[in-house]
Amino acid sequence: MPLYSKESLEQLRQRVDLVELISSYVELKRSGALYKGLCPFHEERTPSFVVQMGHAHYHCFGCGAHGDAIAFLMQYSKLSFFDAVEMLARRYQVLLEKVSSELVEKQEDKHVLRSVLEEACRLYHYLLLHTKEGREALRYLEKRDFPLTWIDRFRLGMAPSEKGVIPHLLKSRGFSQQVMIDAGLLTPSFRGGWRELFAGRIVVPVLDGMGSLLGFSARRWRENSDGGKYVNTPETLLFKKSRILFGLDASRRRIVKERRAIIVEGQIDALRLIGSGLDLVVAAQGTAFGEGHLKEVQKLGVQEVYLAFDGDEAGGKAAAKVGDLFQREGISVRVVSLPEGKDPDSWVREKGIEAFLELLETSQEYLAFLVDHLKGDYDLGTPAGKYGLAQQLIRQIRSWPHPLMVHESIRSLAQLISVPQELLGEPLSMPSLYVKKSGWAGFSEIDPDKAMEGEFLRWLLLAGSDLPDLFTLAASNIDPEELLVPLCRELYETLLRQRAMGEPYDLLSLASAIEDPEAESFLKELMERKVDWEHAKPLFIATVQKLHDRSWMYRREKVRQRIESGHCSDEEALELLKQFAEFKGKPPQVCVTP
């Protein structure tokens, strides 16, 4: 996990303007020293979401959402802890310094690669709009119904056919040939040396979910051009095609809000739908949609996906495979049926976006699609044919890891193929729901100690300088050794140390102190919970009391076990009995300082 220097984090803290940041996501209206708006974390008609000028926290009086700039980005954009830190750094133009020299070097390398990619993007865009060859490429885009407004919005460009133009221009701007190679702009030539990867092609920038350039996808626009139709940036320090979701920069906000996404096969399909106002769309980049892409979609909190693949046999096979990936993870899948030979781009160009929305409305649930997709391989008019189809689908369904998905899918399959459910085999028994010290409760692993200590830490992290009384309460009542979970104890010690040294003690400050790889996901989990800010102090006291009670019970139990062990003398036993009686008669109370 990266470690940032305190100096660079303090510089970032001073530059962050919470009102300005949140205003780019939520419409805020000023009312005195307050800015109010409709909460982005729950549905409401009357504004209850408040940011106070000069303060570091927002709060919603409706649902209890509360946090600072980091917490907002983690909750609203579903960013990881460190992605949120780095997004703020880019937004406010602060270069984060890494403590580890190896990490510093890697970060500097990424910064250089982003710089050369940005410069190349500007050059490609300029050459498309202001050169003779570019005007020919523009005519091609016009024929494909790409208006100039889209060309500007998506920063489309053109790499000239003439060799050496782009390398020469980039070299004149201070970039070495090696940097161009590392960024994927130059690639080895079959004849030796290096060649320009995108020469003579229309170039589409590929961005991450935060809008930073990762590389390019380039399309051949002349029929007599060499090479395949599409060429993509090769694997680089920035460009990891197995994890890139094309279009996420434009669609992230709405996907996170609506918890659904449309998956398409190609970049042009994605651009067409996004440009037409349907900014819910992503596509795999330069490869088939796989496990890496699935994990990126999961991070966004998506609960339902629409697969809008090409209307041909290959598109059907892709929908069957990709749908299975999502179903395995308990994500609802609907498949959009496009006419033979059509894709989302051509359908919208011919029929308009409303026609595509109609296809979304009439899309099939995954199992219904799968039955239609596979039934051509079987003669369903015969018992053997229906048996064969049922067996293939049952094998697939039973390979899914979530019992509830398997159980409900078998029920649906029975209805789809019109056979009694009992003929498809015994439904899986559902797991019982129970809680133990550390184990499985239903489908979720529960650790009561971690849950309790996480609640304690959450209040401290969210309070910051707004409620310093909470830190006074914590420091005077809870010793770090009372926290049993190592990660929680480490975070608490860090906060106490920063407070004792007069340093800020908030989410941003933790970025310079955290080393445990588990901490990032733990912090994200904490920030997604709501708080009753109006009753912060009594609720925090109740949490502290629970920690006291736990420690008291553990100490008392330790004494009891020692007494019953039979390994102590009569004198030791009498002393232990005395201690046990004192424990029993004096349960701890929270010390509340005035």
C-alpha positions in Angstrom: 0.0 0.0 0.0 1.5 3.4 -0.9 2.7 5.7 1.8 2.5 9.4 1.2 4.7 12.0 2.9 3.0 14.1 5.5 4.1 17.3 3.8 2.4 16.5 0.5 -0.8 15.4 2.3 -0.9 18.6 4.3 -0.5 20.6 1.1 -3.4 18.6 -0.4 -5.5 19.2 2.7 -5.0 22.9 2.5 -6.0 23.0 -1.1 -9.2 20.9 -0.9 -12.3 23.0 -1.0 -15.2 20.7 0.0 -17.9 23.0 -1.3 -16.2 23.2 -4.7 -15.6 19.5 -4.8 -19.2 18.4 -3.9 -20.7 21.1 -6.1 -19.3 19.3 -9.1 -21.5 16.3 -8.2 -24.4 17.8 -6.3 -26.3 21.0 -7.0 -25.8 23.1 -3.8 -27.5 26.4 -3.0 -26.0 28.9 -0.5 -28.0 29.8 2.6 -25.8 32.0 4.8 -22.7 30.0 5.8 -24.4 26.8 4.7 -24.7 25.1 1.3 -27.7 22.8 0.9 -28.7 20.3 -1.7 -30.6 17.1 -2.3 -28.6 14.2 -0.8 -26.9 12.0 -3.4 -27.1 9.0 -1.1 -30.8 8.6 -0.7 -34.0 9.8 -2.5 -35.5 13.0 -1.2 -37.5 16.0 -2.3 -36.5 18.5 0.4 -32.8 19.3 0.7 -31.2 17.8 3.9 -27.6 17.5 2.7 -25.5 20.3 4.1 -21.9 21.5 3.7 -20.7 24.4 5.9 -18.3 26.9 4.4 -14.8 26.4 5.8 -15.7 23.0 7.3 -14.1 19.7 6.3 -17.3 17.6 6.6 -20.7 17.2 4.9 -23.8 15.8 6.6 -27.2 14.6 5.6 -29.9 15.1 8.2 -32.1 12.7 6.3 -30.1 9.5 6.0 -27.1 10.2 8.3 -24.4 10.3 5.6 -21.4 12.1 7.0 -17.8 12.5 6.0 -15.0 14.5 4.5 -13.7 14.8 0.9 -12.2 11.3 0.9 -15.4 9.7 2.4 -17.5 11.5 -0.2 -15.5 10.1 -3.2 -15.5 6.7 -1.7 -19.3 6.7 -1.2 -20.4 8.6 -4.2 -18.0 7.4 -6.9 -17.2 4.0 -5.3 -13.5 4.8 -5.3 -11.0 2.9 -3.1 -9.4 4.9 -0.3 -6.2 5.6 -2.2 -7.9 6.2 -5.6 -9.9 8.9 -3.7 -6.7 10.4 -2.4 -5.0 10.4 -5.8 -8.1 11.8 -7.5 -8.1 14.8 -5.1 -4.4 15.2 -5.8 -4.9 15.4 -9.5 -7.9 17.7 -9.1 -6.1 20.2 -7.0 -2.7 19.7 -8.7 -0.7 18.4 -5.8 2.1 16.0 -6.5 1.9 13.3 -3.8 5.4 12.2 -2.6 5.8 8.6 -1.7 7.9 7.6 1.3 9.2 4.4 -0.3 11.9 5.2 -2.9 10.7 2.3 -5.1 7.1 3.7 -5.0 8.3 7.2 -5.7 10.1 6.0 -8.8 7.0 4.1 -10.0 4.7 7.1 -9.3 7.1 9.4 -11.2 7.1 7.0 -14.1 3.3 7.0 -14.2 3.3 10.8 -14.1 5.7 11.0 -17.1 3.6 8.5 -19.1 0.4 10.5 -18.4 2.1 13.6 -19.5 3.3 12.2 -22.9 -0.1 10.6 -23.5 -1.9 14.0 -22.8 0.5 15.8 -25.2 -0.1 13.1 -27.9 -3.8 13.4 -27.4 -3.7 17.1 -27.9 -1.6 16.6 -31.1 -3.9 13.9 -32.5 -7.0 16.1 -31.9 -5.4 19.2 -33.5 -4.2 17.2 -36.5 -7.8 15.8 -37.0 -9.3 19.3 -37.0 -6.6 21.4 -38.8 -4.9 19.3 -41.5 -5.8 18.1 -45.0 -5.6 14.4 -44.0 -7.5 15.2 -40.9 -10.4 16.7 -42.9 -10.6 13.4 -44.9 -10.8 11.5 -41.6 -13.5 14.0 -40.4 -15.6 13.3 -43.5 -15.4 9.6 -42.6 -16.6 10.4 -39.0 -19.4 12.6 -40.5 -20.6 9.6 -42.6 -20.7 7.6 -39.4 -22.9 10.3 -37.8 -20.3 11.6 -35.4 -21.0 15.3 -34.9 -18.2 17.8 -34.2 -19.6 18.2 -30.6 -18.9 14.6 -29.9 -15.4 14.8 -31.5 -14.6 17.6 -29.1 -16.3 15.9 -26.1 -14.5 12.6 -26.5 -11.3 14.2 -27.7 -11.1 12.1 -30.9 -8.0 12.6 -33.0 -6.0 11.3 -36.0 -2.5 10.0 -36.2 -1.0 11.1 -39.5 0.1 8.6 -42.1 3.4 10.5 -42.6 6.1 8.8 -40.5 7.9 10.6 -37.8 5.5 13.5 -37.3 4.2 12.6 -33.8 7.6 11.4 -32.5 9.3 14.6 -33.8 6.6 16.9 -32.2 6.8 15.0 -28.9 10.6 15.1 -28.9 10.5 18.8 -29.4 8.4 19.0 -26.2 11.0 17.2 -24.2 9.9 13.6 -24.3 12.4 10.9 -25.1 11.9 8.0 -27.5 12.0 5.6 -24.5 9.1 7.4 -22.8 7.1 7.1 -26.1 7.9 3.4 -26.1 6.9 2.9 -22.5 3.6 4.8 -23.1 2.8 2.5 -26.0 3.0 5.1 -28.8 5.9 3.4 -30.5 6.1 -0.4 -31.0 8.9 -2.7 -32.4 9.0 -2.9 -36.2 9.3 -6.2 -38.1 12.1 -4.7 -40.0 13.9 -3.6 -36.8 13.7 -0.3 -35.0 10.4 1.3 -34.0 7.2 2.3 -35.7 4.3 4.5 -34.8 1.5 2.2 -33.6 -1.5 4.4 -34.6 -0.2 5.9 -37.9 -3.0 6.6 -40.4 -5.8 5.9 -37.9 -8.5 7.7 -36.1 -7.5 7.8 -32.4 -9.9 7.4 -29.4 -8.5 8.3 -26.0 -9.0 5.5 -23.3 -9.5 7.0 -19.8 -9.8 5.5 -16.4 -12.9 6.1 -14.2 -11.4 9.3 -12.9 -10.8 10.8 -16.4 -7.0 10.2 -16.6 -5.5 9.0 -19.9 -4.3 5.4 -20.0 -3.8 4.9 -23.7 -5.6 4.9 -27.0 -7.8 2.7 -29.3 -7.3 3.5 -33.0 -9.5 2.6 -35.9 -8.5 2.2 -39.6 -10.6 4.6 -41.7 -9.2 3.9 -45.1 -10.2 0.6 -46.7 -6.7 0.1 -48.2 -4.8 0.6 -44.9 -2.6 -2.1 -43.5 -3.3 -4.0 -40.4 -6.5 -4.9 -38.5 -9.5 -2.7 -38.1 -8.6 -1.8 -34.5 -5.3 -1.3 -32.8 -5.0 -0.7 -29.0 -2.2 0.5 -26.8 -0.2 -2.5 -25.6 0.2 -3.4 -21.9 2.0 -0.6 -20.1 2.5 0.6 -16.6 -0.9 2.4 -17.0 -2.7 0.3 -19.6 -4.0 -3.0 -18.2 -6.6 -4.2 -20.8 -8.0 -6.9 -18.6 -9.2 -4.3 -16.1 -10.1 -1.3 -18.3 -13.7 -0.4 -18.8 -14.0 1.9 -21.8 -16.5 4.7 -21.2 -16.4 4.5 -17.4 -15.2 8.1 -17.1 -18.4 9.3 -18.7 -20.7 6.7 -17.1 -19.4 6.2 -13.6 -21.5 8.7 -11.9 -24.8 7.4 -13.2 -23.8 3.7 -12.9 -23.0 4.2 -9.2 -26.2 6.1 -8.6 -28.5 3.7 -10.4 -26.5 0.5 -9.5 -27.0 -0.8 -13.1 -24.9 -0.8 -16.2 -25.1 -1.6 -19.9 -22.2 -3.7 -21.3 -21.4 -3.4 -25.0 -18.7 -5.0 -27.1 -17.1 -2.1 -28.9 -15.8 1.4 -28.2 -17.9 2.9 -31.0 -21.0 1.3 -29.5 -20.2 2.9 -26.2 -19.5 6.3 -27.7 -22.7 6.2 -29.7 -24.9 5.4 -26.6 -23.1 7.8 -24.3 -23.2 10.6 -26.9 -26.9 10.0 -27.3 -27.4 10.6 -23.5 -27.4 7.0 -22.3 -24.4 7.4 -20.0 -24.7 4.0 -18.3 -22.4 2.2 -20.8 -19.0 0.5 -20.6 -17.1 -1.9 -22.8 -14.1 -4.1 -22.4 -11.0 -2.6 -24.0 -9.2 -4.6 -26.6 -10.1 -8.0 -25.3 -13.1 -10.1 -24.3 -15.0 -9.2 -21.2 -13.5 -11.2 -18.4 -13.0 -11.7 -14.6 -10.9 -8.5 -14.3 -13.7 -6.4 -15.9 -16.3 -8.1 -13.7 -14.4 -7.1 -10.6 -14.2 -3.5 -11.7 -18.0 -3.5 -12.3 -18.6 -5.0 -8.9 -16.6 -2.2 -7.2 -19.2 0.2 -8.5 -22.0 -1.5 -6.5 -23.8 -2.7 -9.6 -26.8 -5.0 -9.0 -28.1 -5.4 -12.6 -26.4 -5.4 -16.0 -27.8 -5.3 -19.5 -25.8 -7.1 -22.2 -26.2 -5.3 -25.5 -23.9 -7.4 -27.8 -23.9 -7.7 -31.6 -27.0 -9.4 -33.2 -25.1 -12.4 -34.6 -24.0 -15.8 -33.4 -20.8 -14.5 -31.9 -22.7 -11.9 -30.0 -25.0 -14.6 -28.6 -22.1 -16.7 -27.5 -20.5 -13.7 -25.8 -23.7 -12.8 -24.0 -24.0 -16.4 -22.7 -20.5 -16.4 -21.4 -20.4 -12.9 -19.9 -23.9 -13.4 -18.4 -22.6 -16.5 -16.6 -19.8 -14.4 -15.0 -22.3 -12.0 -13.5 -24.8 -14.6 -12.5 -22.1 -16.4 -10.5 -21.7 -13.3 -8.5 -25.4 -12.8 -7.8 -25.7 -9.9 -10.2 -29.0 -9.8 -12.2 -28.5 -10.1 -16.0 -30.8 -9.0 -18.8 -29.8 -9.6 -22.5 -30.8 -7.1 -25.2 -31.8 -8.7 -28.5 -30.6 -6.8 -31.5 -31.6 -7.8 -35.0 -29.3 -10.0 -37.0 -26.3 -8.0 -38.3 -27.0 -5.0 -36.1 -25.0 -3.6 -33.2 -25.9 -0.7 -30.8 -24.1 1.8 -33.0 -25.8 0.9 -36.2 -29.2 0.5 -34.5 -29.2 3.9 -32.9 -28.0 5.6 -36.1 -30.8 4.0 -38.0 -33.6 4.0 -35.5 -32.6 6.6 -32.9 -31.9 6.3 -29.1 -35.6 5.8 -28.3 -35.6 2.5 -30.3 -32.7 1.3 -28.3 -34.4 2.2 -25.0 -37.3 0.0 -26.2 -35.0 -2.9 -26.7 -33.8 -2.4 -23.1 -37.4 -2.5 -21.9 -38.1 -5.8 -23.8 -34.8 -7.4 -22.9 -34.8 -11.0 -21.6 -33.7 -12.3 -18.2 -30.5 -14.3 -18.5 -32.1 -17.8 -18.1 -34.8 -17.1 -20.6 -32.2 -15.9 -23.1 -30.1 -19.0 -22.5 -33.0 -21.3 -23.2 -33.7 -19.5 -26.5 -30.0 -19.4 -27.3 -29.4 -23.2 -26.7 -32.7 -24.7 -27.8 -31.6 -24.8 -31.5 -29.1 -27.5 -30.5 -31.8 -29.8 -29.2 -35.1 -31.2 -30.6 -37.4 -30.0 -27.9 -40.3 -32.0 -29.4 -38.7 -35.1 -28.1 -38.1 -36.2 -24.4 -34.5 -36.8 -25.2 -34.1 -33.3 -26.6 -35.7 -31.6 -23.6 -33.7 -33.8 -21.3 -30.4 -32.8 -23.0 -31.2 -29.1 -22.8 -32.2 -29.4 -19.1 -29.1 -31.3 -18.2 -26.8 -28.7 -19.8 -28.5 -25.8 -18.0 -28.7 -27.6 -14.7 -24.9 -28.3 -14.8 -24.3 -24.6 -15.5 -26.6 -23.4 -12.7 -25.3 -25.8 -10.1 -21.7 -24.5 -10.8 -22.7 -21.1 -9.4 -21.3 -20.6 -5.9 -24.3 -18.9 -4.3 -27.0 -21.3 -3.1 -29.8 -18.8 -3.3 -29.0 -18.1 -7.0 -28.9 -21.8 -7.7 -32.2 -22.5 -5.8 -34.2 -19.7 -7.5 -32.7 -20.3 -11.0 -33.7 -24.0 -10.9 -37.3 -22.9 -10.0 -37.2 -20.4 -13.0 -35.8 -23.0 -15.3 -38.6 -25.4 -14.5 -41.1 -22.8 -15.6 -39.2 -21.9 -18.7 -39.0 -25.4 -20.1 -42.4 -26.5 -18.7 -41.3 -29.4 -16.5 -42.0 -30.1 -12.8 -39.3 -28.7 -10.6 -38.7 -32.0 -8.8 -37.6 -33.6 -12.1 -34.7 -31.2 -12.3 -33.2 -32.6 -9.1 -33.4 -31.8 -5.4 -33.1 -28.1 -4.7 -30.1 -27.2 -2.6 -30.7 -26.9 1.1 -30.3 -23.3 2.3 -27.6 -22.6 4.8 -28.8 -21.8 8.3 -28.2 -18.3 9.6 -26.1 -18.1 12.8 -23.4 -16.1 14.4 -20.3 -17.4 16.1 -17.1 -15.8 17.3 -15.6 -15.7 13.9 -17.3 -17.5 11.0 -20.1 -17.5 8.5 -23.5 -16.1 9.1 -25.5 -16.9 6.1 -23.4 -15.7 3.2 -21.3 -13.1 5.2 -18.4 -13.6 7.5 -19.0 -12.0 10.8 -16.4 -10.9 13.3 -18.1 -9.3 16.3 -14.9 -7.9 17.7 -14.0 -6.2 14.4 -17.6 -4.9 14.0 -17.5 -3.3 17.5 -14.1 -1.8 17.1 -14.9 -0.6 13.6 -17.9 1.3 15.0 -15.6 2.9 17.6 -13.0 3.9 15.0 -15.7 5.2 12.6 -16.9 7.8 15.0 -13.4 9.0 15.6 -12.6 9.2 11.9 -15.8 11.0 11.0 -15.6 13.4 14.0 -12.2 14.9 13.2 -12.0 18.4 14.4 -15.8 18.9 14.4 -16.2 16.9 17.6 -13.0 16.9 19.6 -14.9 15.7 22.7 -15.0 12.2 21.2 -11.3 11.9 21.1 -11.0 13.1 24.7 -13.6 10.4 25.6 -11.7 7.8 23.7 -8.3 8.6 25.1 -9.5 8.8 28.7 -11.4 5.5 28.5 -9.9 3.1 25.9 -6.3 1.9 25.9 -5.1 0.6 22.5 -4.4 -2.8 24.1 -8.2 -3.2 24.7 -8.7 -3.4 21.0 -8.3 -7.1 20.1 -8.2 -6.8 16.2 -4.6 -5.9 15.2 -5.8 -3.6 12.3 -8.1 -1.7 14.5 -5.5 -1.3 17.3 -3.0 0.0 14.7 -5.4 2.6 13.3 -6.4 3.7 16.9 -2.7 4.0 17.9 -2.1 6.1 14.7 -4.9 8.5 15.5 -3.9 8.9 19.1 -0.3 9.5 18.1 -1.2 12.1 15.4 -3.5 13.9 17.9 -0.8 13.9 20.6 1.6 15.5 18.2 -0.9 18.2 17.2 -1.3 16.8 13.7 -4.6 16.4 11.8 -6.4 13.2 12.6 -8.7 12.4 9.7 -9.0 10.1 6.7 -6.4 12.1 4.7 -3.8 11.9 7.4 -4.1 8.1 7.6 -2.7 7.9 4.1 0.8 8.6 5.4 0.6 6.0 8.2 -1.3 2.9 6.9 0.8 -0.1 5.9 -1.6 -3.0 6.3 -3.1 -4.0 2.9 -6.4 -5.0 4.6 -6.8 -1.4 5.9 -8.1 0.1 2.6 -11.1 -2.2 2.3 -11.8 -1.9 6.0 -11.9 1.9 5.7 -14.2 1.8 2.7 -16.6 -0.5 4.7 -16.6 2.0 7.6 -17.3 5.0 5.4 -20.4 3.4 3.8 -22.2 3.3 7.1 -24.6 6.1 8.1 -24.4 8.1 11.3 -26.9 9.8 13.6 -24.8 13.0 13.9 -27.3 14.8 16.2 -26.8 12.1 18.8 -23.1 11.5 18.2 -21.8 11.8 21.7 -24.4 9.5 23.5 -24.0 6.9 20.7 -20.2 7.1 21.0 -20.4 6.7 24.7 -22.6 3.6 24.2 -19.9 2.1 21.9 -17.2 2.9 24.4 -19.3 1.2 27.1 -19.6 -1.9 25.0 -15.8 -2.1 24.7 -15.5 -1.6 28.5 -18.0 -4.4 29.1 -16.2 -6.8 26.7 -12.8 -6.1 28.4 -14.5 -6.6 31.8 -16.1 -9.9 30.8 -12.8 -11.2 29.2 -10.8 -10.4 32.4 -13.4 -11.9 34.6 -13.6 -15.0 32.5 -9.8 -15.3 32.6 -9.9 -15.3 36.4 -12.7 -17.9 36.5 -10.8 -20.2 34.1 -7.7 -19.9 36.3 -9.7 -20.8 39.4 -11.2 -23.8 37.7 -7.9 -25.0 36.2 -6.9 -26.7 39.5 -3.3 -25.5 39.0 -3.2 -22.9 41.8 -2.6 -23.1 45.5 -5.3 -22.5 48.2 -3.9 -19.0 48.8 -3.9 -18.2 45.1 -7.4 -19.6 44.7 -8.7 -17.4 47.6 -7.0 -14.3 46.0 -8.5 -15.1 42.6 -12.0 -15.6 44.2 -11.6 -12.2 45.8 -10.7 -10.7 42.4 -13.6 -12.5 40.7 -16.1 -11.1 43.3 -14.7 -7.6 42.8 -15.1 -7.9 39.0 -18.6 -9.2 39.4 -19.6 -6.4 41.7 -18.0 -3.5 39.9 -18.8 -3.5 36.2 -17.0 -0.6 34.4 -18.5 2.7 33.6 -17.5 5.2 31.0 -15.6 8.2 32.4 -17.2 11.2 30.9 -15.0 14.3 31.4 -16.8 17.7 31.6 
